[in-house]
Amino acid sequence: MHESTFLILTALAAEPLHGYGIVQAVSVLSDGEVKLRPGTLYGALDRLAEQELVVVDREEAVDGRLRRYYRLTDTGAAALTTQAARLRRHAVAAERNLGLA
Amino acid sequence: MNQTLLLAAYPARFRRRHGTELMTTLMEMGTPSRADLWHVVLDGLRERFRLPAARPVAVLAAVLALVIGGAVGAAAGSFAGTFGYAALPDARTLAGQAMPAVGPSAMLNDGDTYLTVADTLPPGAVPADVAERTRRRLAAAGWTTGPVTAGHFRAATGGVELSVHAYDAPTSMLQVAGWPARPASYGWLALGGALLGMLAGWLLAAYAAHRITAGRRRTAATVLGLTGLIALLAPSAMFTWSLAYYLTVVDPVGMGGLVTGFGPSLDLVRAVGLQGYLAVNQTYYQLTVLGLAAIAVALILARPRAAAPALRSA
């Protein structure tokens, strides 16, 4: 799983978000390290939708602007859980070998 | 750069789903810099190459389409390359240059890629002497001639090659065969065509895979589409093999029968001894038509559903 994919799923795990909301949440989650571009964001959302990890939650029109909210599916939550556990195992192993833990 | 131009980089399915929200998000992120706009365009072009996620069959289809596209492109490049070949002189003009007189017994065969001129020798003529006299005549007419060995020599001018034979068994004959030399541009056009064809093959496969994945009659369309690709594989392989054979022959005679269709060339059929259905051009023609038709029907079957699955609210 790509880092940006992981962060998008993490952002959506908290609450359904629209495109710009995801960009902002991912930026905060990564301490500003990961800045999603709109082109890659919607490409990634399409890929995640094809894998049935995210779905469209609802659509709203705000000031004539389209706001489409995405949310995690149960499959998406399961995939994120598995990946988070994997990353934690790896991080623990790294710290143990470095003598940090 | 205006909005339509930016979104034109993206495939149509993406524009329909995300065009508006992409522009909205872009504006919400602040005034985009020139670099930001370029990234939007590049991300769109990349999206065109992307296959549907978690679909191994789509990857298989895209690889097949890449190979087949390469062969089709090479065939188109090869066809374009044929226009770079030198025009052959007409047989009567060549006979006039090679022979002291063109009598009623002369056999003249014109052709675009191969011509022959032949005549019987006068009684008692020595083939080696006839060959040498013919060589001098052709040299005087402007041909660059090679040495005469055993009644045979080669000549060339302006991209046209000649092979001249004088012999007395089984009959006494002077025979001149002519063909255009393969120009360097031919190989480059075939190669360029192959690269463009591979690109087009992958892009078409990505388009078809998304259409079929999201469309109706998914199983039928998948089976038909793959069948079409497999049908196209045989003529593609035969054409590529023929092209490779023709390009590796150092001094090919004519076009080696390459421009007869999308299948094996006459030279390849002879060289590897292909027989039966494998050797018949009609077989490959039918496979090509069937393959393309199957793919077209698959795409028609896979009409988009009312709402794309990615947007279906759960």
Interface residues (C-beta under 8 A of the other chain):
Chain A: H18 G19 Y20 V23 R37 P38 G39 T40 L41 Y42 G43 L45 D46 R47 L48 A49 E50 Q51 V55 V56 D57 R58 R65 L66 R67 R68 T73
Chain B: Y10 F14 R17 H18 T20 E21 L22 T24 T25 L26 E28 M29 D36 H39 V40 L42 D43 G44 R46 E47 R50 P52 A53 A54 R55 T213 P309 A310 L311 R312 S313 A314
